[in-house]
């Protein structure tokens, strides 16, 4: 018996179409899953990289700076040398350094106040020098200067850091000594008066002004004047004692020294030569000096005599005590 099976062509085609659609859907789903996994892996990789970058974040810092000259006055030009250090264990690159003053008190002396460096190796330093200028008319104080550093790490991530330094500005310190007057017709043994005026010609207060006088024919003396404001003056009034005859310029030579300080404590000195002529023609003054010397000699002699007498008395007492002790021992 022969059995014949007839296939339904339309049904078979329909089933094939369904299977194809299911296959495409599975393929799309697989691709979506693969893409999602790829995205997740990429995200995790980026995250790990970011964490690694954060953990090893480069840090460039200002480690030192110098000024030349060290003392800067309003209107002066100077050079600023700064040293930057890469404290990270990776190099940094494309470094841009800018120096600026927010209030405009310190300006670049030519140029834009910026510098560029290709890279700094790990833990190494680099030095930059900028030509700067202090604006005229500044007050005597320290002025803020900002050093801005921009750079990249090895992955191209950008960083920026700011450091602050302070530039001390000092004003001109200058004095003059005028109206110097020396007592004339003085004899040996007299007191000689010396007067003068100290004028502050600078822009700042001169402090701890002290005057000193010394010479061959006079005793050394000093007088404290104190502080003198700009445009003001102080008076010197020294009283010294004559000690030797000074007829000619060589013996009469004396030095008037003015010592003072600026606001930072730096010491200055001004010297002026003068002459104090001391005569010996007065018999009375010679007698005064002679009596003074004789009095000193007599006092010294009296002290020596007293010491000798005391020593002799002490020896006599010791001898008597020794003899008495010896006699007591013999009687015993």
C-alpha positions in Angstrom: 0.0 0.0 0.0 1.6 3.3 -1.0 1.0 6.4 1.1 1.5 9.7 -0.5 2.1 12.8 1.7 1.5 16.2 0.1 3.3 19.2 1.6 1.5 22.5 2.1 3.9 24.9 0.3 2.3 28.0 1.8 2.6 26.8 5.3 6.2 25.8 4.9 7.1 29.3 3.5 5.4 30.9 6.5 7.3 28.8 8.9 10.6 29.6 7.2 9.8 33.3 7.5 9.0 33.1 11.2 12.3 31.2 11.8 14.2 33.8 9.9 12.7 36.6 11.9 13.5 34.8 15.1 17.1 34.3 14.0 17.4 38.0 13.2 16.0 38.9 16.5 18.4 36.6 18.4 21.2 38.1 16.4 20.2 41.6 17.2 19.8 40.7 20.9 23.3 39.1 20.9 24.7 42.2 19.3 23.0 44.4 21.8 24.4 42.3 24.6 27.9 42.3 23.1 27.7 46.1 22.7 26.5 46.6 26.2 29.3 44.4 27.5 31.8 46.4 25.4 30.4 49.7 26.8 30.6 48.3 30.4 34.2 47.1 29.9 35.2 50.4 28.4 33.5 52.3 31.2 35.3 50.1 33.8 38.6 50.7 31.9 38.1 54.4 31.9 37.2 54.3 35.6 40.3 52.4 36.4 42.4 54.8 34.4 40.7 57.8 36.1 41.4 56.2 39.5 44.9 55.6 38.5 45.3 59.1 37.3 43.8 60.5 40.4 46.0 58.4 42.6 49.1 59.6 40.8 47.9 63.1 40.2 51.0 65.3 39.3 51.7 68.2 41.6 54.0 71.1 40.7 54.8 73.5 43.5 56.9 76.6 44.0 60.0 75.5 46.0 62.1 78.7 46.0 62.5 82.2 44.6 65.1 85.0 44.7 65.1 88.7 44.0 67.9 90.7 42.3 68.5 93.2 43.8 67.2 92.0 47.2 66.1 95.6 48.2 63.6 97.1 45.8 62.4 100.7 45.8 59.4 102.2 44.0 60.2 102.5 40.3 63.1 100.0 40.4 63.5 97.2 37.9 64.4 93.8 39.2 64.6 90.1 38.2 62.5 87.4 39.8 63.9 83.8 39.6 61.5 81.1 40.7 62.1 77.3 41.0 59.3 74.9 40.4 59.4 71.3 41.5 57.5 68.3 40.1 56.8 66.3 43.2 55.0 63.5 41.3 56.6 60.2 40.1 55.5 61.0 36.5 56.6 63.8 34.2 54.5 66.8 33.4 54.4 68.6 30.0 53.2 71.7 28.2 53.9 73.9 31.2 52.9 77.5 31.1 54.0 79.8 34.0 52.5 83.3 34.5 53.5 86.0 37.1 50.9 88.7 37.8 50.0 91.2 40.4 46.3 91.7 41.1 46.6 95.4 42.1 49.1 96.3 39.3 51.8 97.3 41.8 54.4 94.9 40.2 54.4 94.7 36.4 56.5 92.8 33.8 59.4 94.9 32.6 58.9 94.0 29.0 57.1 91.0 27.7 53.9 89.5 29.0 55.2 87.9 32.2 54.7 84.4 31.0 57.1 81.5 30.2 56.7 78.0 28.6 58.5 74.7 29.2 57.9 71.5 27.2 58.2 69.2 30.2 59.6 68.5 33.7 60.7 65.0 34.5 59.5 63.2 37.6 60.8 64.7 40.9 62.9 67.3 39.0 63.0 71.1 39.1 63.0 73.9 36.6 63.9 77.5 37.0 62.2 80.5 35.4 63.4 84.1 35.4 61.1 87.1 34.9 62.1 90.8 34.5 59.8 92.9 36.7 59.3 96.5 37.8 57.9 98.1 40.8 55.4 100.9 40.0 56.6 104.4 41.2 54.9 105.8 44.2 54.4 102.6 46.1 54.2 102.6 49.9 56.8 100.9 52.1 55.3 97.4 52.6 55.2 93.9 51.0 53.2 93.4 47.8 51.5 90.2 46.7 52.6 88.5 43.5 50.8 85.4 42.2 52.6 82.6 40.3 50.1 80.6 38.2 51.3 77.3 36.8 49.3 75.4 34.1 50.4 71.9 32.8 49.3 68.5 31.7 50.1 64.9 32.8 51.1 62.1 30.6 47.5 61.3 29.8 46.7 64.9 28.7 44.7 65.8 31.8 45.0 69.5 32.6 46.1 71.0 35.9 46.4 74.5 37.3 48.0 75.7 40.6 48.7 79.1 42.1 51.4 80.1 44.5 51.9 83.4 46.3 55.1 85.3 47.0 55.6 88.7 48.6 57.8 91.5 47.2 59.1 93.9 50.0 59.3 97.5 48.8 61.6 99.9 50.7 61.7 103.6 50.4 64.8 105.8 50.0 66.7 106.4 53.3 69.0 109.5 53.2 70.1 112.1 55.7 72.3 115.2 55.8 74.2 116.9 58.7 74.1 120.7 58.7 74.7 123.6 61.0 77.7 122.0 62.7 79.1 124.2 65.4 82.1 123.5 67.6 82.9 125.6 70.8 85.9 127.8 70.1 88.5 129.2 72.5 88.4 126.2 74.7 91.2 125.4 77.1 92.5 122.0 78.3 90.2 120.8 81.1 87.2 122.6 79.8 83.9 121.2 78.6 83.5 121.6 74.8 80.0 121.8 73.3 79.3 120.5 69.8 75.9 121.0 68.1 74.5 120.0 64.7 71.2 119.3 62.9 70.3 115.9 61.3 68.0 116.3 58.3 65.8 113.4 57.0 65.9 113.8 53.2 64.4 110.4 52.4 60.9 109.1 51.9 60.7 107.1 55.1 61.3 107.5 58.8 64.9 107.0 60.0 65.0 105.2 63.3 67.2 105.0 66.3 69.3 108.0 65.3 72.4 108.3 67.5 75.3 110.7 67.3 78.9 109.9 68.3 81.9 112.2 68.7 85.5 111.2 69.2 88.9 112.8 68.7 92.5 113.1 69.9 91.9 116.1 72.1 88.5 115.2 73.5 86.7 112.4 75.3 84.4 110.1 73.3 80.7 110.9 73.9 77.3 110.0 72.3 73.7 111.2 72.4 70.5 109.4 71.3 68.2 111.4 69.1 65.5 108.9 68.2 63.3 108.7 65.1 63.1 111.4 62.5 60.1 111.6 60.1 60.5 112.4 56.4 61.2 116.1 55.9 61.9 116.6 59.6 65.2 117.1 61.5 66.7 116.3 64.9 69.2 118.2 67.0 72.6 117.1 68.2 73.9 118.7 71.4 77.0 116.9 72.6 79.1 118.0 75.7 82.6 116.5 75.8 85.6 117.1 77.9 89.0 118.3 76.6 91.9 116.0 77.4 94.9 117.1 75.3 96.3 120.2 73.7 95.4 120.5 70.0 96.8 123.5 68.3 97.2 122.2 64.7 94.7 120.4 62.5 96.2 117.0 63.1 95.8 117.1 66.8 92.4 118.9 66.6 90.9 116.3 64.2 87.6 114.7 65.4 84.9 112.6 63.8 81.2 113.1 64.1 79.3 109.8 63.3 75.5 109.5 62.8 74.2 106.0 63.0 70.6 105.2 62.1 68.3 102.5 60.8 65.5 102.1 58.1 62.1 100.4 58.7 63.6 97.0 58.1 66.3 97.4 60.7 69.2 97.9 58.2 71.9 100.1 59.8 73.5 103.1 58.1 76.3 105.4 59.1 77.2 109.0 58.1 80.6 110.5 59.0 81.7 114.1 59.1 85.1 115.4 60.0 85.5 118.4 62.3 88.2 120.0 64.4 88.3 120.9 68.1 91.1 123.2 68.9 92.2 123.0 72.6 94.6 125.6 73.9 96.8 125.4 77.0 97.6 129.1 77.6 95.4 129.4 80.6 97.4 128.7 83.8 94.2 128.1 85.8 93.1 125.3 83.5 96.5 123.7 83.6 96.3 123.8 87.4 92.8 122.2 87.2 94.2 119.4 85.1 97.2 119.1 87.3 95.1 119.0 90.5 92.9 116.4 89.0 95.8 114.2 88.1 97.4 114.8 91.5 94.1 113.9 93.2 94.0 110.6 91.3 97.6 109.8 92.2 96.9 110.6 95.9 93.9 108.4 96.0 95.8 105.5 94.4 98.7 106.0 97.0 96.3 106.0 99.9 94.7 102.8 98.7 98.1 101.1 98.4 99.2 102.3 101.9 96.0 100.9 103.4 96.5 97.6 101.8 100.1 97.4 103.0 99.1 98.3 106.6 96.3 95.8 106.6 98.6 93.1 105.4 101.2 93.9 108.1 98.6 93.9 110.9 97.3 90.5 109.7 100.8 89.0 109.7 101.5 90.3 113.3 98.3 88.8 114.5 99.1 85.5 112.9 102.6 85.4 114.4 101.3 86.2 117.9 98.7 83.5 117.7 101.3 81.0 116.6 103.7 81.9 119.5 100.9 81.7 122.0 99.9 78.3 120.8 103.6 77.1 121.0 103.9 78.4 124.6 100.8 76.5 125.6 102.1 73.3 124.1 105.5 73.7 125.9 103.8 74.3 129.3 101.7 71.2 128.8 
